[in-house]
C-alpha cells in the first residue's frame, strides 16, 4: 500500500468518526470540498 492510499483511508476514517461530511470537513480545514473528495 502506498502512502497516498494510507493517507486517504485515514483521512476518511477520522472525518467520518467526527461525523463530518466532506463539505463540513473542507470548510473547517479551509479547503474546497472537491479537493477533499479527490484525496479520498
Backbone as JSON, one array per atom type, in Angstrom:
{
  "sequence": "XXXXXXXXXXXXXXXXXXXXXXXXXXXXXXXXXXXXXXXX",
  "N": [[0.84, -1.18, 0.0], [0.59, 2.17, -0.87], [1.75, 5.41, 0.32], [-0.04, 7.48, -0.25], [-2.48, 6.2, -0.53], [-2.81, 5.15, 2.07], [-2.91, 7.55, 3.53], [-5.27, 8.71, 2.48], [-7.22, 6.84, 3.25], [-7.02, 7.02, 6.05], [-7.72, 9.7, 6.43], [-10.44, 9.72, 5.63], [-11.45, 7.89, 7.51], [-11.06, 9.22, 10.01], [-12.47, 11.59, 9.53], [-15.12, 10.67, 9.18], [-15.46, 9.51, 11.68], [-15.59, 11.75, 13.24], [-18.0, 12.62, 12.46], [-18.35, 14.29, 10.3], [-19.23, 15.72, 7.19], [-17.81, 15.66, 3.87], [-17.9, 18.23, 2.91], [-18.28, 19.8, 5.25], [-15.94, 19.16, 6.62], [-14.01, 20.12, 4.83], [-14.6, 22.84, 4.95], [-13.91, 23.47, 7.61], [-11.19, 22.95, 7.43], [-10.38, 24.83, 5.68], [-10.34, 24.36, 2.98], [-11.34, 23.42, -0.39], [-14.31, 21.59, -1.08], [-14.2, 19.77, -3.18], [-11.54, 19.17, -3.34], [-11.06, 17.66, -1.05], [-12.66, 15.5, -1.67], [-11.28, 14.52, -3.9], [-8.94, 13.65, -2.7], [-9.82, 11.63, -0.98]],
  "CA": [[0.0, 0.0, 0.0], [1.43, 3.37, -0.91], [1.47, 6.43, 1.34], [-1.23, 8.25, -0.63], [-3.64, 5.36, -0.2], [-2.9, 5.11, 3.53], [-3.36, 8.87, 3.97], [-6.67, 8.92, 2.11], [-8.07, 5.99, 4.09], [-7.03, 7.6, 7.4], [-8.5, 10.94, 6.38], [-11.86, 9.37, 5.61], [-11.79, 7.25, 8.79], [-11.16, 10.22, 11.07], [-13.55, 12.52, 9.17], [-16.4, 10.04, 9.49], [-15.53, 9.33, 13.14], [-16.02, 13.04, 13.78], [-19.35, 12.88, 12.0], [-18.31, 15.41, 9.38], [-19.31, 15.48, 5.75], [-16.64, 16.19, 3.17], [-18.08, 19.68, 2.82], [-18.03, 20.38, 6.57], [-14.52, 18.99, 6.9], [-13.29, 21.06, 3.97], [-14.82, 24.18, 5.48], [-13.08, 23.61, 8.8], [-9.78, 22.9, 7.05], [-10.09, 25.94, 4.79], [-10.1, 23.8, 1.66], [-12.53, 23.24, -1.2], [-14.84, 20.24, -0.89], [-13.77, 18.88, -4.26], [-10.18, 18.75, -3.04], [-11.2, 16.57, -0.09], [-13.2, 14.39, -2.44], [-10.21, 13.97, -4.75], [-7.98, 12.95, -1.82], [-10.45, 10.39, -0.51]],
  "C": [[0.89, 1.24, 0.0], [0.94, 4.43, 0.08], [0.22, 7.24, 1.03], [-2.5, 7.48, -0.28], [-3.87, 5.3, 1.31], [-3.43, 6.45, 4.05], [-4.84, 9.07, 3.68], [-7.61, 8.07, 2.96], [-8.15, 6.54, 5.52], [-7.84, 8.88, 7.45], [-9.99, 10.64, 6.45], [-12.3, 8.76, 6.94], [-11.99, 8.28, 9.89], [-12.27, 11.24, 10.79], [-14.9, 11.93, 9.53], [-16.56, 9.79, 10.99], [-15.96, 10.62, 13.82], [-17.43, 13.41, 13.35], [-19.44, 14.04, 11.02], [-18.47, 14.95, 7.94], [-18.02, 16.01, 5.12], [-16.72, 17.71, 3.11], [-17.77, 20.36, 4.16], [-16.55, 20.28, 6.94], [-13.68, 20.0, 6.1], [-13.42, 22.49, 4.49], [-13.96, 24.43, 6.71], [-11.6, 23.67, 8.48], [-9.39, 24.07, 6.14], [-9.76, 25.49, 3.37], [-11.42, 23.69, 0.9], [-13.0, 21.8, -1.08], [-14.41, 19.28, -1.98], [-12.35, 18.39, -4.04], [-10.21, 17.58, -2.06], [-11.7, 15.32, -0.8], [-12.12, 13.72, -3.29], [-9.19, 13.19, -3.91], [-8.56, 11.6, -1.4], [-10.7, 9.46, -1.66]]
}
